[in-house]
Amino acid sequence: MLSRFIICSICLMLISSNCSKKTEQVVELKHFPLNSLEEIITQTGVEFDDTISSDGNGSLRITATEPTTIKLFETGDIDIEDARLLYRARLKTEGVDGKVYLEMWVSLPGMGESFSKGLQSTLSGTNNWSTEEIPFFLKKGQNPDNIKLNLVIDGKGTVWIDDTYLLGATMQ
C-alpha cells in the first residue's frame, strides 16, 4: 500500500513538473532566399548560380582563391531581447582547402559589436547541401540595432550558399 502511494506521488510530481516546463518558440525574423545578388553586400567573387540550388531557385556561388569573408546581409534594427538568435543557411562546397563557416556580428546599443562564429561546425573538401546554424544569446534588455550575416572561407575553393534565415528563439 505504501509503495503504491510512493509510486503515485512520484508520477504526480513528474506530470506536474512537465506541465510547468517552458517551451521554446522559434520565429522567423528575416528570410533571405538568395534568388539574386540584389541585397548582397560583397559583390566581388560572388555570382548568382541558377543551376545549383537547395530550394530550386538559384543560389550564390563564391569562388575563393584566398581566405575571404563574404559580407552577405545587414538587418538593421531587430526588435527582440532575452532570446537566442539563430543564423541558419544551406551550404554546399567543392574542393575547399581550408574551412568554411557562418559568422554573425550583433551590434548592441552602448555595448558595441559581439560575434558568433561557426567554428564548431566547419566544412571542408566537397560536401552536398547541409544546413548549418550558429547561435547568439541575448540577455534581457539587450536589443540589437543591427546584425551582420557573413560567410567565412578560411582557405580556397567553391562554396554555394542558399536559403538563409535569421531566427529568434524565446522561452514561452
N, C-alpha and C positions, 0 to 999 in steps of 0.2 A: 504494500500500500504506500509506504513511504517512497519507494523507488519510483512508482507511478507519479507521485506528486512532484518529485525532483525532475523527472523527465518532462512532465507537463510544464513546469516552471521554466525549464531551460528552453523548451520550444516557444513559449510565450515571449521570453526575453529575445530570442533570435528573430521572431516575427516582428516584434515592436522595434528592434534596432534596424531592421531592413526597411521598415516603413518610414523611419525618420531620416534615412540617408538622403543626401542631396544628389541630384543627377546633373550631369554636365550637359549644357545646351550649347551646341555649336551653330553659329550663324555666319552666313557669307557676308563679309564686309566689302570685298571687291572681287570681281572675276575678270581676268584678262585672258581671253580665248587665244590670243596670238594668231589672229587670222590676217594680219597685215603688219607692216612696220610703223604704222601711224603713231602709236603712243610710245615707241621705244626711244629711250634717251640716247644710248650709244648706238650710232649708226655704222661706225667703221667695223668692218669684219663681220657684219651681221646681214643676213639676207632672208627674205621670205621664201619658204620652200612649200610649194603647193602639191608636191608629190609624196612627201613623207610627213605623216601626222598621226598623233594618237587619237584625235577625235574626227578625222576625215576632212578637216577644214584648213589644213596647212599648219605650218609651224615655223619657228625661227631656226635657222641653221647658222652656227658660228664656227668658223674655221680659224683656229688659233695656231700661230707659228711660234708663239712665245707665251709665257704666263700673262693673263689678262683678266680684268674684271669688267663684265658687261653690265652697265647700269641699265636696268630694264624699266622700272617704274618708280614714281614718287606718288604717294597717295594724297598728300595734303592732310588736313585735319581729319582725324578719325575719332568719333565720339564713343569711346569705350575705356573702361578702367576696371581694376580688380579682376583681371581676366588673363587668359593665356591666348596670345596671338599665335596663329599658325600660318606660315608661308608654305604653300604646297604647290608643287609643279610636277609635270611629267617630263622626264629626261631620257634621252637616247644618246649613246656615244658610239664613236667609231675610231679605233686606233688612237685612243687617248694615252699619251705617255705622260703620266702625272696624275693629278687628282682634279675632279670636278665636284663642286658642291654649291649649295644655296647659301646666300648671305642676306641678312636683314639688318638694317640700321633704323633704330627707333629714336626719334627726337622728342624729348620731354621738356616742356617749358621750365626754365630755371634750373635744369639738370644737364642739359647738353644731349649728346648722342651716345647711345649704347648699342651694342650689336649682338647678333646671334649668328653663328656660323655652323654649317652642317658638317663639321669635321669628323663627327662620329659615324657619318654615313656618306662616304665619298664614292665616286665612280671612277673607274679607270679601264683602259682597254676598250673592248667592244661589248656593248650591252644593248639589249632590246629595251623598249619603253618600260620605265619603272616610275613609281610615284615616290617622290622624295618630299620630306617635310621637316621644317625646323620650328621650334617654339621660341617665344619671348614672353616672359612673365611680367605682367603689370600689377603693381600693388594698388591698393585703394588710394585714390587721389592722383594717380599717375594717368594722365590722359594725353596720348601722343598728338603733337601738332603736325607731324609728318613721318612717313615710313618709306624707306627706300628698299626696293627689292632688287637684288643683284644675282648674277650668276658668275661664279669664280671658276676659271680654268687655270689651275696651277700646273702648267705644263703646255703641251701642244696636242692637237688632234681636232676632231669634228664633234660638235655637240648640237643636238636638237633640243629645244625646249618648247613645251606646248601646255595648254590648258592650266593656267596659273591662277591660284586663288590666295587671297588673304582672308583668313577666317578668325573669328573670335569665339573662344570657349569660356563660358561662365558657369558657375555652380548655381543651380536652382533648387 
